[in-house]
Amino acid sequence: MWLIVGLGNPGPEYAHTPHNLGFMTIDRLAEVCGLTVRRPECGALVGVGQVEGRPVVLAKPQSYMNLSGGAVKKLLEKYELQPADLVVVYDELNLPWSSVRIRLRGSAGGHNGMKSVIAALGTKEFMRVRLGVGPGHPVGDTTEYLLSPFRRSQQKGLEELVGRGADAVRSILAEGAAQAMTRFNRRAGGQTTEEK
């Protein structure tokens, strides 16, 4: 079984913001696979079913981004899973808008939700799907940018970005991490990016 966690903030005021791309991707996965993510469990909303023929728990922690780790840890314990069975989906300001990158491990990179997950689990050894939200220019107030509604210029590519995030998770489950990274971790020009 896999635990697929999307990071975000509960509440309608945050629903359509860059910081909620993790939630949006979980919702897309659920929609495509005929699941619902509504049951309260371990401080998250969850849905249990199959994605690409693999048993999964889809989860959206409801404790706000900066405290996401507690719910992730409880869910791993409840379902008797290890960090190796975990995929976390989240927005990444350090990646260009609409890019998708898969990583096997690594630091939080300044992302407070990831800091919380790493601290709660006591390890950096779990898979991530990172969705690029970088605007291509310096951001004065990163918090304001991440928690403000998507800009008009971003609306056009938003559905595609969420779809590609969901596809990246499906690829991990169907083909394995190595093949999924080959498919998604490409720069313009076709070269595979190196993941630390």
Backbone hydrogen bonds, N-H to C=O, Kabsch-Sander energy under -0.5 kcal/mol:
donor,donor_aa,acceptor,acceptor_aa,energy
2,W,55,P,-2.0
3,L,85,D,-2.6
4,I,2,W,-0.6
4,I,57,V,-2.9
5,V,3,L,-0.6
5,V,87,V,-2.8
6,G,59,A,-2.5
7,L,89,V,-2.6
14,Y,11,G,-1.5
15,A,11,G,-0.5
15,A,12,P,-0.7
17,T,14,Y,-1.1
19,H,146,L,-2.2
20,N,17,T,-2.1
21,L,18,P,-1.6
22,G,7,L,-0.8
23,F,7,L,-0.9
24,M,20,N,-2.3
25,T,21,L,-2.2
26,I,22,G,-2.0
27,D,23,F,-2.5
28,R,24,M,-1.9
29,L,25,T,-2.6
30,A,26,I,-2.6
31,E,27,D,-2.4
32,V,28,R,-2.7
33,C,29,L,-2.2
34,G,30,A,-0.6
34,G,31,E,-0.8
35,L,30,A,-3.0
38,R,36,T,-0.6
38,R,46,V,-1.1
39,R,46,V,-1.8
41,E,44,A,-3.0
44,A,41,E,-1.4
45,L,60,K,-1.9
46,V,39,R,-2.5
47,G,58,L,-1.9
49,G,56,V,-2.0
51,V,54,R,-2.4
54,R,51,V,-2.0
56,V,49,G,-2.8
57,V,2,W,-2.4
58,L,47,G,-3.1
59,A,4,I,-2.4
60,K,45,L,-2.2
62,Q,43,G,-2.7
67,L,64,Y,-1.9
68,S,65,M,-1.8
70,G,67,L,-0.8
71,A,67,L,-0.5
72,V,68,S,-1.6
73,K,69,G,-2.7
74,K,70,G,-2.2
75,L,71,A,-2.4
76,L,72,V,-2.3
77,E,73,K,-2.2
78,K,74,K,-2.8
79,Y,75,L,-2.3
80,E,77,E,-1.1
81,L,76,L,-3.0
85,D,82,Q,-2.6
86,L,83,P,-1.7
87,V,3,L,-2.5
88,V,127,M,-2.2
89,V,5,V,-3.2
90,Y,129,V,-2.1
92,E,131,L,-2.8
95,L,92,E,-1.4
97,W,134,G,-1.8
98,S,132,G,-2.1
99,S,96,P,-2.1
101,R,130,R,-2.3
103,R,128,R,-2.2
106,G,124,K,-0.9
111,H,108,A,-1.6
112,N,110,G,-0.6
115,K,111,H,-2.2
116,S,112,N,-2.0
117,V,113,G,-2.0
118,I,114,M,-2.8
119,A,115,K,-2.3
120,A,116,S,-2.4
121,L,117,V,-2.4
122,G,118,I,-2.1
123,T,118,I,-0.8
126,F,124,K,-1.7
127,M,86,L,-1.3
128,R,103,R,-2.8
129,V,88,V,-2.7
130,R,101,R,-3.4
130,R,128,R,-0.5
131,L,90,Y,-2.7
132,G,99,S,-3.3
132,G,130,R,-0.6
133,V,92,E,-2.1
134,G,92,E,-0.7
134,G,95,L,-2.6
140,G,138,P,-0.5
142,T,140,G,-0.7
145,Y,141,D,-2.1
146,L,142,T,-2.7
147,L,143,T,-1.9
148,S,144,E,-0.5
148,S,145,Y,-0.7
150,F,16,H,-1.8
154,Q,151,R,-1.3
155,Q,151,R,-1.1
155,Q,152,R,-0.6
156,K,152,R,-0.6
158,L,154,Q,-0.8
158,L,155,Q,-0.8
159,E,155,Q,-0.6
161,L,157,G,-2.3
162,V,158,L,-2.6
163,G,159,E,-2.3
164,R,160,E,-2.6
165,G,161,L,-2.2
166,A,162,V,-2.3
167,D,163,G,-2.5
168,A,164,R,-2.2
169,V,165,G,-1.7
170,R,166,A,-2.3
171,S,167,D,-2.5
172,I,168,A,-2.1
173,L,169,V,-2.0
174,A,170,R,-2.4
175,E,171,S,-3.1
176,G,171,S,-0.8
176,G,172,I,-1.3
180,A,176,G,-2.0
181,M,177,A,-2.8
182,T,178,A,-1.8
183,R,179,Q,-1.8
184,F,180,A,-2.4
185,N,181,M,-2.6
186,R,184,F,-1.8
187,R,191,Q,-2.8
190,G,187,R,-2.3
193,T,185,N,-2.8
